Amino acid sequence: FEGHAQRTDSGVEFWLARDLQHLLGYTKWDNFLNVVSKAKTACEVSGRAVADHFADVGKLVDLGSGSQREVDDLMLTRYACYLIAQNGDPKKQEIAFAQTYFAIQTRRAELIEQRLLD
């Protein structure tokens, strides 16, 4: 997961949804978009601006003929990736791993914060 992080010119960390799709074991973009839709709903219900965490972008992909075409993609924040993992199919090993990963990262951050406060 961390190895797929990218940064904007201004240093903002992000992941591309089409990369995350494969990391989380989804072969079909449409199936993955259903999970993204649930994650966007969770983001909105939590009171956060969806556009701040899920930004529509285009991405050039190579075609077999040597040409390229643009496909839809999304730039995702770490929070968006977390929400996608939480709304994914827990029967997928990759989703179960991602859910555990984010739980551990959250706990680690809590412990660091607690030590700083002590």
Residue pairs with C-beta under 8 A, 6 or more apart in sequence:
1 15
1 23
1 81
1 98
1 101
4 15
4 16
4 19
4 20
4 23
5 13
5 14
5 15
6 13
6 14
6 15
6 16
7 13
7 14
8 14
13 77
13 78
14 55
14 75
14 76
14 77
15 75
15 76
15 78
15 80
15 81
16 57
16 59
16 73
16 74
16 75
16 76
17 32
17 36
17 73
17 74
17 75
17 76
18 29
18 59
18 71
18 73
20 76
20 81
20 84
21 29
21 32
23 94
23 98
24 32
24 35
24 84
24 85
24 88
24 92
24 94
24 95
24 98
25 92
25 93
25 94
25 95
26 32
26 35
26 88
26 92
35 84
35 87
35 88
35 89
36 54
36 74
36 84
38 87
39 54
39 80
39 83
39 84
39 86
39 87
40 50
40 54
40 83
42 83
42 86
42 87
43 50
43 53
43 54
43 79
43 80
43 83
44 50
48 79
52 77
53 76
53 77
53 79
53 80
53 83
54 74
54 75
54 76
54 80
55 74
55 75
55 76
56 72
56 73
56 74
57 72
57 73
57 74
57 75
58 70
58 71
58 72
58 73
59 70
59 71
59 72
59 73
60 68
60 69
60 70
60 71
61 68
61 69
61 70
61 71
62 68
63 69
74 80
76 84
81 98
82 102
85 95
85 98
85 99
85 101
85 102
86 99
86 102
88 95
88 98
88 99
89 95
90 96
90 99
